[in-house]
Amino acid sequence: MGDINPILLIASLMVASTPILFAALGELVVERAGVLNLGVEGMMITGAVIGFAAGVGTGSATVGFICAALGGAALSLIFGVLTQLFLSNQVATGLGLTLFGLGLASMIGQSYVGIRAPSTAKIDIPVLTDIPVIGPILFHHDLLVYIGLLMVALVWYFLARTRAGLILRAVGENHEAAHALGYKVVRIRLAAIAFGGAMAGVGGAYLSIIRVPQWTEGLTAGAGWIALAIVVFASWRPIRLLIGAYLFGGITVLQLNLQAAGARVPVEILSMSPYLVTIIVLVILSAGKAGAALGAPGSLGRSFHASR
């Protein structure tokens, strides 16, 4: 236990939380538009393998992340077309998307096992990096960590302070009323779905290009499902979502450090602890008077048809 460095532990927390944060932010926007996409895991792992393949092929991590975002968005639009145009069941289609993404990633990734991802540099901010304790924790990370934090602020501002964000929320709360006011419900939802897919793709690519950094089958290891749970934990609010992502990331890093320090706890219990803690938090939250379900968008998961 004495081998655990608290400064490195907290710094690692930010890194571990970043892929979950990207995926959860994307899903939050999708759900605020009234769509329930359970295919986050499939989009994440597809983004992971496409981003890794593009990064290795070009030698550029930046190209890898761009391709991962495009791949995640393209996969999400399959879900979008099926659910918004053909009115298929959102839950079943989302589960199918996850299975499809897992299979697609397994097929593409066979040629990339054992290959290292292109390197990415950490950003050292002059003066700030040298501040004791705070410097190593906050100012010595890769660019995507800071972009993730910026995206939290941008998503909050978009939903709370812009006309487009208010329209998106109106569509999610009552799509029939929004349609009656002249808003293009299907177009708005498709745009939200594409954004969610792009964010999930970037989150997956972060795992394969920076966090690991290599391709292994099943790389996401349930991260997409945790992202879905965090959206509920956050009551569909971006700032609370950041707290939820850091909670999960902290538990993940802590259990890895406990294993490395030789803690006398069965490794199976340590490995399942992040998921167990997430479930416990969700149960406690949903049991309260102000349960997370009370903050759900009114039209969440409901199909929309303009002729009705």
C-alpha positions as CSV (number, residue, x, y, z in Angstrom):
1,M,0.0,0.0,0.0
2,G,2.9,2.3,0.7
3,D,4.0,2.1,-3.0
4,I,0.9,4.1,-4.1
5,N,1.8,7.7,-5.0
6,P,-1.3,9.8,-4.4
7,I,-0.2,12.5,-6.9
8,L,0.3,10.0,-9.7
9,L,-3.0,8.3,-8.7
10,I,-5.0,11.5,-9.1
11,A,-3.2,12.4,-12.3
12,S,-3.9,8.9,-13.7
13,L,-7.6,9.4,-12.7
14,M,-7.9,12.2,-15.3
15,V,-6.5,10.0,-18.0
16,A,-8.6,7.0,-17.1
17,S,-11.7,9.1,-17.1
18,T,-11.2,10.7,-20.5
19,P,-12.6,8.0,-22.8
20,I,-15.6,7.5,-20.6
21,L,-16.1,11.3,-20.5
22,F,-16.1,11.6,-24.3
23,A,-18.6,8.8,-24.8
24,A,-20.9,9.9,-22.0
25,L,-21.0,13.5,-23.2
26,G,-22.0,12.3,-26.7
27,E,-24.7,10.0,-25.3
28,L,-26.0,12.9,-23.0
29,V,-26.6,15.0,-26.1
30,V,-28.3,12.1,-27.9
31,E,-30.6,11.4,-24.9
32,R,-31.4,15.1,-24.4
33,A,-32.7,15.0,-28.0
34,G,-35.0,12.1,-26.9
35,V,-33.1,9.2,-28.4
36,L,-31.9,6.2,-26.3
37,N,-28.8,4.7,-28.1
38,L,-27.5,1.6,-26.3
39,G,-24.9,1.1,-29.0
40,V,-22.2,3.2,-27.3
41,E,-20.0,0.2,-26.6
42,G,-20.1,-0.8,-30.3
43,M,-19.3,2.8,-31.4
44,M,-16.5,3.1,-28.9
45,I,-14.7,-0.1,-30.0
46,T,-15.3,0.7,-33.7
47,G,-13.7,4.1,-33.1
48,A,-10.8,2.4,-31.3
49,V,-9.9,0.1,-34.1
50,I,-10.5,2.6,-36.9
51,G,-8.5,5.3,-35.1
52,F,-5.7,2.8,-34.4
53,A,-5.6,1.5,-37.9
54,A,-5.6,5.1,-39.4
55,G,-3.0,6.2,-36.9
56,V,-0.7,3.3,-37.6
57,G,-1.2,3.7,-41.4
58,T,-0.4,7.4,-41.5
59,G,1.9,7.6,-38.5
60,S,-0.3,10.4,-37.1
61,A,-2.4,10.1,-33.9
62,T,-4.3,13.2,-35.0
63,V,-5.4,11.5,-38.2
64,G,-6.4,8.5,-36.1
65,F,-8.7,10.5,-33.9
66,I,-10.3,12.2,-36.9
67,C,-11.0,8.9,-38.6
68,A,-12.3,7.5,-35.3
69,A,-14.7,10.3,-35.0
70,L,-15.9,9.8,-38.6
71,G,-16.2,6.1,-38.1
72,G,-18.2,6.4,-34.9
73,A,-20.5,9.0,-36.5
74,A,-21.0,6.7,-39.6
75,L,-21.9,3.7,-37.4
76,S,-24.2,5.8,-35.3
77,L,-26.1,7.0,-38.4
78,I,-26.9,3.4,-39.2
79,F,-28.7,3.4,-35.9
80,G,-30.2,6.8,-36.7
81,V,-31.6,5.8,-40.0
82,L,-33.1,2.6,-38.6
83,T,-34.7,4.3,-35.6
84,Q,-35.7,7.7,-37.0
85,L,-36.7,6.9,-40.6
86,F,-37.8,3.3,-40.3
87,L,-39.0,3.6,-36.7
88,S,-37.3,0.5,-35.4
89,N,-37.2,-0.2,-31.7
90,Q,-34.4,2.0,-30.2
91,V,-33.4,-0.5,-27.5
92,A,-33.2,-3.5,-29.8
93,T,-31.4,-1.5,-32.5
94,G,-28.9,-0.1,-30.0
95,L,-28.1,-3.6,-28.8
96,G,-27.7,-4.8,-32.3
97,L,-25.3,-1.9,-33.0
98,T,-23.1,-2.9,-30.1
99,L,-22.9,-6.5,-31.4
100,F,-22.2,-5.3,-34.9
101,G,-19.5,-2.9,-33.7
102,L,-17.8,-5.6,-31.6
103,G,-17.8,-8.0,-34.6
104,L,-16.6,-5.4,-37.0
105,A,-13.8,-4.3,-34.7
106,S,-12.7,-7.9,-34.1
107,M,-12.5,-8.5,-37.9
108,I,-10.6,-5.2,-38.7
109,G,-8.3,-5.5,-35.7
110,Q,-6.9,-9.0,-36.5
111,S,-4.1,-7.4,-38.6
112,Y,-3.1,-5.0,-35.9
113,V,-2.5,-7.1,-32.8
114,G,0.9,-6.5,-31.3
115,I,1.5,-3.2,-33.2
116,R,2.3,-0.1,-31.2
117,A,0.2,3.1,-31.8
118,P,1.9,6.3,-33.0
119,S,3.3,8.3,-30.1
120,T,1.6,11.3,-28.7
121,A,3.3,14.0,-26.6
122,K,2.2,15.3,-23.3
123,I,1.7,19.0,-22.9
124,D,4.0,20.7,-20.4
125,I,2.7,24.2,-19.5
126,P,5.7,26.4,-18.5
127,V,5.7,27.5,-14.8
128,L,2.4,25.7,-14.1
129,T,3.9,22.2,-14.6
130,D,6.5,23.0,-11.9
131,I,4.0,23.9,-9.2
132,P,4.3,21.3,-6.4
133,V,1.5,18.8,-6.3
134,I,-0.9,20.7,-8.5
135,G,1.5,20.9,-11.4
136,P,1.9,17.1,-12.0
137,I,-1.8,16.5,-11.4
138,L,-3.3,19.2,-13.7
139,F,-0.7,20.4,-16.1
140,H,1.1,17.4,-17.5
141,H,-1.4,15.6,-19.7
142,D,-2.0,14.9,-23.4
143,L,-4.2,17.4,-25.4
144,L,-7.3,15.1,-25.3
145,V,-7.6,15.3,-21.6
146,Y,-8.0,19.1,-21.8
147,I,-10.2,18.8,-24.9
148,G,-12.5,16.5,-22.8
149,L,-12.8,19.2,-20.1
150,L,-13.4,21.8,-22.7
151,M,-16.2,19.7,-24.3
152,V,-17.9,19.5,-20.9
153,A,-18.1,23.3,-20.8
154,L,-19.1,23.6,-24.5
155,V,-21.9,21.0,-24.1
156,W,-23.2,22.7,-21.0
157,Y,-23.1,26.1,-22.8
158,F,-24.8,24.7,-25.9
159,L,-27.6,23.1,-24.0
160,A,-28.2,25.9,-21.5
161,R,-27.4,29.1,-23.4
162,T,-27.9,28.7,-27.1
163,R,-31.1,28.6,-29.2
164,A,-30.0,25.4,-31.0
165,G,-29.5,23.7,-27.6
166,L,-32.9,24.9,-26.3
167,I,-34.5,23.5,-29.5
168,L,-32.7,20.2,-29.1
169,R,-34.0,20.0,-25.5
170,A,-37.5,20.9,-26.6
171,V,-37.4,18.0,-29.1
172,G,-36.3,15.7,-26.3
173,E,-39.0,16.8,-23.9
174,N,-41.9,16.7,-26.3
175,H,-41.2,15.9,-29.9
176,E,-44.8,16.4,-31.0
177,A,-45.0,19.9,-29.6
178,A,-41.6,20.7,-31.1
179,H,-42.9,19.5,-34.5
180,A,-46.0,21.6,-34.2
181,L,-43.8,24.6,-33.7
182,G,-42.1,23.8,-37.0
183,Y,-38.8,22.2,-35.8
184,K,-37.4,19.3,-37.9
185,V,-37.4,16.6,-35.2
186,V,-35.8,13.9,-37.3
187,R,-33.0,16.1,-38.6
188,I,-32.2,17.4,-35.1
189,R,-32.1,13.9,-33.7
190,L,-29.9,12.6,-36.6
191,A,-27.5,15.4,-35.9
192,A,-27.4,14.6,-32.2
193,I,-26.9,10.9,-33.0
194,A,-24.0,11.7,-35.3
195,F,-22.4,13.9,-32.6
196,G,-22.8,11.1,-30.1
197,G,-21.2,8.6,-32.4
198,A,-18.3,10.9,-33.1
199,M,-17.7,11.4,-29.4
200,A,-17.9,7.7,-28.7
201,G,-15.4,7.1,-31.5
202,V,-12.9,9.6,-30.1
203,G,-13.3,8.0,-26.6
204,G,-12.5,4.6,-28.1
205,A,-9.5,5.9,-30.0
206,Y,-8.2,7.4,-26.8
207,L,-8.0,3.9,-25.4
208,S,-6.2,2.3,-28.3
209,I,-3.9,5.3,-29.2
210,I,-3.1,6.8,-25.8
211,R,-4.3,4.8,-22.9
212,V,-3.0,1.3,-23.8
213,P,-1.6,2.2,-26.5
214,Q,-2.1,-0.9,-28.8
215,W,-5.0,-2.8,-30.2
216,T,-6.4,-5.8,-28.3
217,E,-9.8,-7.4,-28.8
218,G,-12.4,-6.3,-26.3
219,L,-10.3,-3.2,-25.6
220,T,-13.2,-1.1,-24.3
221,A,-14.1,-3.7,-21.7
222,G,-17.6,-2.4,-21.0
223,A,-16.7,1.3,-21.0
224,G,-19.6,2.1,-23.3
225,W,-22.1,0.6,-20.8
226,I,-20.5,2.6,-18.0
227,A,-20.9,5.8,-20.1
228,L,-24.6,5.0,-20.4
229,A,-24.9,4.6,-16.6
230,I,-23.0,7.8,-16.0
231,V,-25.5,9.8,-18.1
232,V,-28.3,8.5,-15.7
233,F,-26.1,9.2,-12.7
234,A,-25.6,12.8,-13.9
235,S,-29.4,13.3,-14.4
236,W,-28.5,14.4,-17.9
237,R,-26.4,17.4,-16.7
238,P,-22.9,17.9,-18.1
239,I,-21.2,19.0,-14.9
240,R,-22.5,16.1,-12.9
241,L,-21.4,13.9,-15.7
242,L,-17.9,15.0,-15.3
243,I,-18.1,14.0,-11.6
244,G,-19.5,10.6,-12.5
245,A,-16.7,10.0,-15.1
246,Y,-14.0,10.9,-12.5
247,L,-15.7,8.7,-9.9
248,F,-15.5,5.7,-12.3
249,G,-12.0,6.6,-13.5
250,G,-10.8,7.0,-9.9
251,I,-12.1,3.6,-8.9
252,T,-10.5,2.0,-12.0
253,V,-7.1,3.5,-11.3
254,L,-7.3,2.7,-7.6
255,Q,-8.0,-1.0,-8.2
256,L,-5.1,-1.2,-10.6
257,N,-2.8,0.5,-8.1
258,L,-4.0,-1.8,-5.3
259,Q,-3.2,-4.8,-7.5
260,A,0.3,-3.5,-8.2
261,A,0.9,-2.8,-4.5
262,G,0.0,-6.4,-3.7
263,A,-3.2,-5.7,-1.7
264,R,-4.5,-8.8,-0.1
265,V,-7.8,-8.7,-1.9
266,P,-8.7,-11.2,-4.6
267,V,-7.9,-9.8,-8.0
268,E,-11.4,-10.6,-9.3
269,I,-13.0,-8.4,-6.6
270,L,-10.6,-5.5,-7.5
271,S,-11.3,-5.9,-11.2
272,M,-15.1,-5.8,-10.8
273,S,-15.0,-2.9,-8.2
274,P,-15.4,-0.1,-10.8
275,Y,-18.6,-1.6,-12.2
276,L,-19.9,-2.6,-8.7
277,V,-19.4,1.0,-7.4
278,T,-21.2,2.4,-10.5
279,I,-24.2,0.1,-9.9
280,I,-24.3,1.0,-6.2
281,V,-24.2,4.7,-6.9
282,L,-27.0,4.4,-9.5
283,V,-29.1,2.3,-7.0
284,I,-28.7,4.9,-4.2
285,L,-29.4,7.8,-6.6
286,S,-32.5,6.2,-8.1
287,A,-33.9,5.4,-4.6
288,G,-33.8,9.0,-3.5
289,K,-36.7,11.5,-3.6
290,A,-35.0,13.4,-6.5
291,G,-34.1,10.2,-8.4
292,A,-32.2,10.4,-11.6
293,A,-35.2,9.1,-13.5
294,L,-37.1,12.3,-12.7
295,G,-34.7,14.3,-14.8
296,A,-35.1,12.1,-17.9
297,P,-36.3,13.9,-21.1
298,G,-40.0,13.4,-21.6
299,S,-39.7,11.8,-25.1
300,L,-36.7,9.7,-24.3
301,G,-36.8,6.4,-26.3
302,R,-40.1,7.2,-28.0
303,S,-40.4,7.0,-31.8
304,F,-41.5,10.1,-33.7
305,H,-43.6,10.1,-36.8
306,A,-44.7,13.4,-38.4
307,S,-48.1,12.0,-39.6
308,R,-49.3,11.2,-36.1
